Structure formats: structure tokens, C-alpha cells
Amino acid sequence: MEITQQSQLIAFDFDGTLFLNDVANWKAYQHALKPHGFDLTLEMYKEHCDGYDYRTFLGLLFDITDEQLLTEIHNTKKAIYPKYYKFITPDTTLLNIAKAKHGKCITAIVSTASRQSIEEILEIFNCKHLFDFIIAKEDVAHQKPSPECYLHAMIRANACPSTTTIYEDSDTGVTSAILSGATVMRVVRHNHTTSFIPQ
């Protein structure tokens, strides 16, 4: 669609927001960590890893500071991750919002996930066409909770904070979104029902 001055932007986080993939991510990281003697439980992943860059949570949980080891673990995780795509489920409420808004405003995915995994999952669920562009991990120098990714999305869309709405689920992502100055909707789920809390 044509981008006009001060366009309206609807931006969605990916992991845990558009797609429920915590189990898939956990299994992939568990696979990558085990050969190095580290054990990551699902409870640990949900409490400490959700929304954070891998360097941050691996450092906090396991005191891993060796850059070569961090890169090896992350590369192994990325390589094995597609094996666990079967554990991923979409949030139909949010996808329906994207479907309703696409073509009427600019819709984007803004995530700390890799572009490759985002695009592969979108293809699997046949919904890549609902989004005008993707801001992925590779596109920014500073990961969430820095607002850089969302500010980058606004520049890309020619939008401003007052014309941008962001959907996020994690504390880290919500902080990033709030710091961008946009309208922020926290995604919450109860009994398999998705709802939103303005921040």
C-alpha cells in the first residue's frame, strides 16, 4: 500500500504475541544447551527468557559470557528450531486484527526473533501477506527493552508515536513499546481467551 505522511502503523510483536511459541523455543534452547551441561526447564524459560535477547538470559541464568560459546549455542538453537515448529500455535484474535487492519493502515511485525524464523512461520500459517514489513533481530543494533526496533518501524512506515499502536506480551517488549512513545496494548490470556490492557 502507498505510505503517506504520518501514516497509521499497527505493530505486532511476534514471539508470544502473534504466535504462542514458548514451548518450541524452550525445546530448541534445551537441545542446544544440553551438550554444554546446562539444563533449561520450561518454567525457567517462561520466567527469565521470554522477550529477552539470548545473550542476556543465557548470561543471567548460566553465567555464560564467552562470546564463542554464546554464538555456538544460538546457532545450534536456530538450526534445530524448525524441528519444533509443530508446537507453535497462532493467536487468531491478533491475526484477525492484522487481517482487518491490513490495507487500511500499515501493519508490521517488530521482533527480536530472526527474520528467517519469522518468515518461515508466517509461510507455514499462510499469513505473511497480512504484514507490510518485518523488523527483525538483524535490523537493529540494540534489542528490546530498547525502543530502537519500534522507532525504526515508525521511520520505515513514515508514522509517528501518536499514530502508532503496538501489541506486546512480555515485560521487556512492553517497556520497549512504551519508550517509543506509541499507544501500547499489553496482550494477556486467560482460559485461552486473548484480551488487551492499555499501558
Phi and psi in degrees as a GROMACS rama.xvg file:
@    title "Ramachandran Plot"
@    xaxis  label "Phi"
@    yaxis  label "Psi"
@TYPE xy
-73.7141  133.205  GLU-2
-93.5885  122.757  ILE-3
-108.25  173.52  THR-4
-61.8128  135.738  GLN-5
49.4941  56.0662  GLN-6
-66.4897  155.94  SER-7
-84.3758  128.966  GLN-8
-119.214  130.094  LEU-9
-113.307  115.448  ILE-10
-113.585  135.532  ALA-11
-119.032  132.088  PHE-12
-66.7903  161.26  ASP-13
-103.537  -69.252  PHE-14
-64.1741  121.701  ASP-15
82.2635  -9.98919  GLY-16
-109.915  -76.6719  THR-17
-67.9798  -35.1306  LEU-18
-131.776  135.695  PHE-19
-87.7975  96.9814  LEU-20
-127.991  22.1337  ASN-21
-64.0786  -38.3579  ASP-22
-66.9871  -42.3272  VAL-23
-63.0582  -45.3075  ALA-24
-63.6539  -43.7477  ASN-25
-59.8131  -47.2822  TRP-26
-61.1429  -39.1411  LYS-27
-68.7177  -42.8128  ALA-28
-68.5235  -37.751  TYR-29
-59.3157  -43.1282  GLN-30
-61.6969  -42.6846  HIS-31
-73.1763  -31.0532  ALA-32
-83.8639  -31.09  LEU-33
-55.6945  -43.9233  LYS-34
-62.059  -17.6797  PRO-35
-99.3516  7.54845  HIS-36
85.6797  14.9472  GLY-37
-106.957  139.995  PHE-38
-117.354  118.618  ASP-39
-111.216  114.126  LEU-40
-86.4108  162.285  THR-41
-62.1953  -38.3083  LEU-42
-62.8907  -41.3007  GLU-43
-63.0697  -43.2181  MET-44
-61.4149  -48.6397  TYR-45
-63.43  -36.1982  LYS-46
-80.9209  -36.7292  GLU-47
-115.797  -18.7321  HIS-48
-105.109  -28.71  CYS-49
-58.0628  120.196  ASP-50
90.7443  -9.45431  GLY-51
-100.147  153.083  TYR-52
-66.3979  147.128  ASP-53
-59.4451  -34.8137  TYR-54
-61.8445  -37.5714  ARG-55
-67.9131  -53.9966  THR-56
-75.5336  -30.6727  PHE-57
-68.9282  -34.6454  LEU-58
-67.7865  -42.7758  GLY-59
-69.3789  -43.3251  LEU-60
-77.6929  -41.2606  LEU-61
-122.252  5.7842  PHE-62
56.2384  37.9923  ASP-63
-86.988  117.151  ILE-64
-119.98  -12.245  THR-65
-69.8234  116.271  ASP-66
-62.6743  -36.6979  GLU-67
-65.1808  -41.4522  GLN-68
-67.5568  -42.6104  LEU-69
-58.3003  -44.8914  LEU-70
-65.2421  -40.6113  THR-71
-62.7365  -45.0779  GLU-72
-62.8984  -44.423  ILE-73
-66.6367  -41.4172  HIS-74
-64.5764  -39.0259  ASN-75
-64.0819  -42.5987  THR-76
-60.1024  -46.5584  LYS-77
-61.932  -39.3874  LYS-78
-67.3516  -37.1476  ALA-79
-90.0415  -16.7214  ILE-80
-53.3881  -43.523  TYR-81
-57.6576  -25.4082  PRO-82
-61.5918  -25.0132  LYS-83
-106.275  10.3064  TYR-84
-58.1578  -25.9695  TYR-85
-63.5305  -15.4684  LYS-86
-91.4542  0.433491  PHE-87
-91.0794  137.308  ILE-88
-128.621  143.448  THR-89
-81.8139  153.141  PRO-90
-90.738  103.192  ASP-91
-66.4206  -29.3158  THR-92
-61.6224  -46.6065  THR-93
-72.1932  -38.2794  LEU-94
-64.082  -34.3806  LEU-95
-67.8653  -34.396  ASN-96
-64.6533  -45.3589  ILE-97
-60.2538  -41.2362  ALA-98
-64.0452  -41.2015  LYS-99
-70.8316  -32.7428  ALA-100
-88.7951  -26.5642  LYS-101
-62.8626  130.128  HIS-102
95.484  -22.3959  GLY-103
-99.3388  -26.6889  LYS-104
-149.01  -178.949  CYS-105
-87.5415  129.239  ILE-106
-114.356  135.911  THR-107
-142.735  155.065  ALA-108
-105.07  130.912  ILE-109
-128.434  110.874  VAL-110
-144.963  157.166  SER-111
-89.8142  0.0363823  THR-112
-75.9902  163.04  ALA-113
-73.9685  149.371  SER-114
-59.1518  -39.8554  ARG-115
-59.88  -48.6723  GLN-116
-67.3522  -38.8894  SER-117
-59.3768  -49.6405  ILE-118
-66.1836  -37.7213  GLU-119
-63.7017  -43.0785  GLU-120
-69.416  -39.8072  ILE-121
-61.0568  -39.0111  LEU-122
-65.95  -42.5604  GLU-123
-58.1157  -41.478  ILE-124
-96.114  8.42058  PHE-125
53.6251  48.9603  ASN-126
-135.594  13.6685  CYS-127
-60.8456  -32.0091  LYS-128
-67.1068  -11.5663  HIS-129
-79.9004  -8.13163  LEU-130
-124.432  133.882  PHE-131
-75.8477  -32.2536  ASP-132
-161.04  168.039  PHE-133
-126.598  131.536  ILE-134
-106.59  114.01  ILE-135
-112.496  179.531  ALA-136
-51.1378  -40.1917  LYS-137
-71.6697  -12.5944  GLU-138
-90.6884  -7.39777  ASP-139
-132.592  157.044  VAL-140
-86.6029  -29.5835  ALA-141
-122.752  127.302  HIS-142
-84.5234  166.631  GLN-143
-54.8108  139.896  LYS-144
-85.5263  7.99972  PRO-145
-61.2526  142.519  SER-146
-82.0933  3.76371  PRO-147
-52.4522  -44.2003  GLU-148
-62.2361  -40.4988  CYS-149
-74.9818  -35.0425  TYR-150
-65.5352  -38.0984  LEU-151
-62.253  -40.5946  HIS-152
-64.4944  -40.5049  ALA-153
-62.9344  -42.7937  MET-154
-62.0791  -44.2749  ILE-155
-60.6701  -38.5585  ARG-156
-88.108  -6.20616  ALA-157
58.6028  41.125  ASN-158
-109.393  174.113  ALA-159
-132.674  167.674  CYS-160
-54.2069  -36.9381  PRO-161
-71.8709  -15.3275  SER-162
-112.612  17.405  THR-163
-119.378  133.427  THR-164
-119.837  133.36  THR-165
-121.137  135.193  ILE-166
-107.62  122.826  TYR-167
-140.019  154.198  GLU-168
-115.349  -33.1893  ASP-169
-93.7472  159.81  SER-170
-59.0058  -41.925  ASP-171
-62.1166  -46.2939  THR-172
-66.6704  -40.4027  GLY-173
-62.9777  -41.6536  VAL-174
-60.2646  -45.615  THR-175
-57.8251  -46.463  SER-176
-65.3911  -43.1015  ALA-177
-62.7865  -42.6508  ILE-178
-64.1735  -21.9036  LEU-179
-75.3244  -16.0321  SER-180
89.0734  -0.0344895  GLY-181
-78.6203  171.009  ALA-182
-74.5459  129.912  THR-183
-120.915  130.062  VAL-184
-115.97  115.633  MET-185
-80.6993  129.397  ARG-186
-85.2494  123.902  VAL-187
-127.264  150.679  VAL-188
-131.982  138.51  ARG-189
-147.11  126.593  HIS-190
51.7344  44.1863  ASN-191
66.5779  17.0905  HIS-192
-111.419  131.069  THR-193
-93.9894  133.043  THR-194
-139.003  175.431  SER-195
-133.081  140.452  PHE-196
-119.793  115.287  ILE-197
-60.7293  139.03  PRO-198
